[in-house]
Amino acid sequence: MDQEYERLLVPVDGSEEAELAFKKAIKVAIANHARIDILNVLDTKQFIGSYGGMISGDAIYQLTQDSQEYLERLQKEAEDAGVSDVAIHVRFGNPKNVIATDFPHEYHTDLIMIGSTGLNAVERLLVGSVTEYVNRTAPCDVLIVKTK
């Protein structure tokens, strides 16, 4: 039996693995006539500077603008490839929780396509990867992309 998906979530962080997941998600979306939600989660822990000081509002604004521009580029790439329904989202919070539970519940995601690892190797070593957490706790199917 073939599985059909209507709403795909692709979390991206600029890593090569996330880009691979995004490119595969385009193919799955086209094959299923599905919507792609492209999500970038800005980890709120990154807004605490050295010695516990807060990063300035201007720096947070610039990070948000950079994220929006990155997502708009991906949105155009998906649309140019033939995906008719693409939405982009910037969220603040813990990436594990936002990707695994918050976003899928809010947008009725039925497949999360995620890269095998992300940008932060130190955090992965200390607290486990976002991908592992998503795979264990998401309320929908999770496809972990490892190869081209």
N, C-alpha and C positions, 0 to 999 in steps of 0.2 A: 504494500500500500504506500502510495506517495504521500508525503506530508506537504500540505500547502500552508504558506505563511502569508499573513496580510499586513502585519506591522513588525518591521525589523528595527532593532536598536543597534546602532554601531557607536560605541564609545571610542573617542579618539583623543590622543594626547600628543600627537606629533611624532610618535615613535614609528620606526619602520614596521613593527608588528601591527600597530593600529592601522597603518596605511594598507597593509596586506588584507586585513579584515575588511576594511572599507571597500577595497576593489572586489573582493569576493561577494560582499553584500550587494554591490551593484548587480552582479550576475544573478544572484538569488532573487533580488527584487524584480528584475526584468522577467525572469522565468515564472514568477508567481504573481506578477502584476501587483506587487506589494508596495507599501509606503516604507520609506527609510527615514528614521529619526536619527540624525547625527548629533551626538552629545559630547560636549566637552565640560568636564567637571573641574572647576577651580577649587582645589583643596584649601579650605579655610586655614589650615595649619600653616600654609605658606605665607600668610599675611602677618605672621608674628616674626618680626625681625630678630636679629641677634640680641642677646641679653633680655629677651622678653618684650622688646619695644615693638610697637605696631608699625607696619609699613604705611606710608602716607596714602591718603585718598587718591592722590594723583597717580601713584604707582599702581594701585588697585584698578583705577579707571583705565590705565594703559594696558594692563593685563587683560581686562575685559574686552577692550577694543581689539587687541591682537587676536584674542580667541575668536571674536566675531568675524574678523577678516579671514582667518584660517577656515572657519566653518563655511563662510560664503564661497570660498574657493572650492571646497569639497562639494558643496551643494551644486555649483555650476558644473563641476566634473560629472556628477551623477546625472544631472539633467541632460547634459550633452551626450552621455552614453545611452540615454533613452529611458531613464526612470522618470515617470510622470509626477510622482508625489514624493517630494523630498522636503523635510523640515529640519531646521537647525535649532539647537538649544544650548544655552550656556547656563550652568547651574553652579551654585556655591555649596560647599559642604564636604562631607567625607565621601570620596569617590566610591568606596565599597558599598555604602548604604544607598547612595543615589542611584548607582548603576544596577545593583542587585535587586532592590525592592521599591524604592520611592518612584523612580521613573516608570518601570514596567507596570506598576499598579495604576499610576495616573494616566498612562497612555495605552493601556491594554496591549502591551508588547507580547508577541507570541514567539519571537526568536531574538536572542541577543547574539550578535556576532562580534567576538572580542579577540584581540591579539593575545598571544600566549604570554607575553610580558609587556611591561610598559617602560616608562622612562626612569623610574626611581629604583635602582638596584639596591641601594642601602635599605630603604623601607621594606622592600621585598624580603631581604635577608632578616630584618628584625621582626616584622609583624606579619609576614605572609603577603602574597600577591593579591592584588585586586581580582585578577582572573580566577584564582583559586576560590576566593570568597564568593564571587558571582556564581561560579559553577556549583558551589554547595548550596547557595541560599536563594537563587532566583526562582520565581514562581512559573517560569516558562522554560522552553528549550534554550540551551546555550551551545553555541558552536565556537570552539576555540580554534582559531586559525594559526597554523604554525608554518605553512609553506606557501610558496607562490602558486 
